[in-house]
Amino acid sequence: MNVTDAVRERFSVRAYLDKPVNKDTVYKLLDIARFSPSGHNAQPWEVAVVTGKAKEQLSEKLIDAVNTKIERKYDYSYSTKDVPLFIKERKDACNIKVFKHKNINPKTDKEKLKEHILENFRCFGAPVCLIISRDKKLGEDAFVDIGLFAQTIMLTALEFGLATCPQTSIVAYAKLLHDELNIPDDKIIVMSLTLGYPDMNAHINKLRMDRDTVDKFTTFYE
Ligand SMILES: Cc1cc2nc3c(=O)[nH]c(=O)nc-3n(C[C@H](O)[C@H](O)[C@H](O)COP(=O)(O)O)c2cc1C
């Protein structure tokens, strides 16, 4: 698979086959992703690979946190609703597209909506959840490095026949993750990635999101 195909074929996979990913494969994937670029080669990524019983327990605790309305609190400042209009329009369009695809009316279908939200905390059935952290003492630049690292994992996963979905929904329960996974408080838990073999027959995996054209976000200076 060439790089263009990988970039164009990757999408956020939200349903997985009931098939484990063996530890060697996860290791190989990370062994490639470690060649991602980072500022001054700082390589600030720290990865918790959560599978098996540990993943089941974590999912249960997260679902419990959602059900009991435990406060969502990220380790970092997360975008509020007060974003520029052009961004808000894109975010709203994303939600509308997902809900339409899943035939959910978020205003009336309360049960379906809740189920939709909880799917995130089951990692959409993926057998592996990668939780990526960085040290608190680093500047905001380390978030850039984490993003690049995560994208390398997501693209490389395709070569292994694997799929991913980046998530920030899970890391909204940062304290729970720190406690459950013994991640020290001097780390910022940035994001997670689901990892598994995609269920390509699942309706949700037929969903593809739109992108703006190059002209919408580019200025050429000559
Ligand atoms: C940092 C980040 C966080 C995300 N968090 C979630 C999430 O919590 N749940 C989810 O279903 N999708 C999540 N997504 C997936 C985005 O919705 C998705 O990337 C976007 O709609 C574009 O679709 P695509 O990845 O299928 O191309 C996240 C993506 C990124 C990059």
The ligand as an SDF file (V2000), in Angstrom:
LIG
                    3D

 31 33  0  0  0  0  0  0  0  0999 V2000
   -8.0970   14.1160   18.3880 C   0  0  0  0  0  0  0  0  0  0  0  0
   -9.3060   13.3620   17.8720 C   0  0  0  0  0  0  0  0  0  0  0  0
  -10.2910   12.9650   18.7540 C   0  0  0  0  0  0  0  0  0  0  0  0
  -11.4020   12.2350   18.3080 C   0  0  0  0  0  0  0  0  0  0  0  0
  -12.3100   11.7590   19.2200 N   0  0  0  0  0  0  0  0  0  0  0  0
  -13.2990   10.9570   18.7960 C   0  0  0  0  0  0  0  0  0  0  0  0
  -14.1620   10.3330   19.7490 C   0  0  0  0  0  0  0  0  0  0  0  0
  -14.0270   10.5020   20.9480 O   0  0  0  0  0  0  0  0  0  0  0  0
  -15.1340    9.5270   19.2650 N   0  0  0  0  0  0  0  0  0  0  0  0
  -15.2970    9.2820   17.9310 C   0  0  0  0  0  0  0  0  0  0  0  0
  -16.2010    8.5400   17.5690 O   0  0  0  0  0  0  0  0  0  0  0  0
  -14.4850    9.8550   17.0110 N   0  0  0  0  0  0  0  0  0  0  0  0
  -13.4890   10.6680   17.4110 C   0  0  0  0  0  0  0  0  0  0  0  0
  -12.6230   11.2140   16.4990 N   0  0  0  0  0  0  0  0  0  0  0  0
  -12.7710   10.8850   15.0730 C   0  0  0  0  0  0  0  0  0  0  0  0
  -13.2310   12.0910   14.2410 C   0  0  0  0  0  0  0  0  0  0  0  0
  -14.6250   12.2630   14.4040 O   0  0  0  0  0  0  0  0  0  0  0  0
  -12.8760   11.8100   12.7900 C   0  0  0  0  0  0  0  0  0  0  0  0
  -11.4650   11.7470   12.6620 O   0  0  0  0  0  0  0  0  0  0  0  0
  -13.3820   12.8840   11.8240 C   0  0  0  0  0  0  0  0  0  0  0  0
  -14.7920   12.9630   11.8570 O   0  0  0  0  0  0  0  0  0  0  0  0
  -12.9400   12.5770   10.3940 C   0  0  0  0  0  0  0  0  0  0  0  0
  -13.4100   11.2940   10.0170 O   0  0  0  0  0  0  0  0  0  0  0  0
  -12.4270   10.1280    9.5940 P   0  0  0  0  0  0  0  0  0  0  0  0
  -11.4260    9.9200   10.6850 O   0  0  0  0  0  0  0  0  0  0  0  0
  -13.3390    8.9420    9.4220 O   0  0  0  0  0  0  0  0  0  0  0  0
  -11.7630   10.5390    8.3140 O   0  0  0  0  0  0  0  0  0  0  0  0
  -11.5370   11.9530   16.9310 C   0  0  0  0  0  0  0  0  0  0  0  0
  -10.5340   12.3680   16.0490 C   0  0  0  0  0  0  0  0  0  0  0  0
   -9.4250   13.0550   16.5100 C   0  0  0  0  0  0  0  0  0  0  0  0
   -8.3430   13.4520   15.5320 C   0  0  0  0  0  0  0  0  0  0  0  0
  1  2  1  0
  2  3  1  0
  2 30  2  0
  3  4  2  0
  4  5  1  0
  4 28  1  0
  5  6  2  0
  6  7  1  0
  6 13  1  0
  7  8  2  0
  7  9  1  0
  9 10  1  0
 10 11  2  0
 10 12  1  0
 12 13  2  0
 13 14  1  0
 14 15  1  0
 14 28  1  0
 15 16  1  0
 16 17  1  0
 16 18  1  0
 18 19  1  0
 18 20  1  0
 20 21  1  0
 20 22  1  0
 22 23  1  0
 23 24  1  0
 24 25  2  0
 24 26  1  0
 24 27  1  0
 28 29  2  0
 29 30  1  0
 30 31  1  0
M  END
$$$$
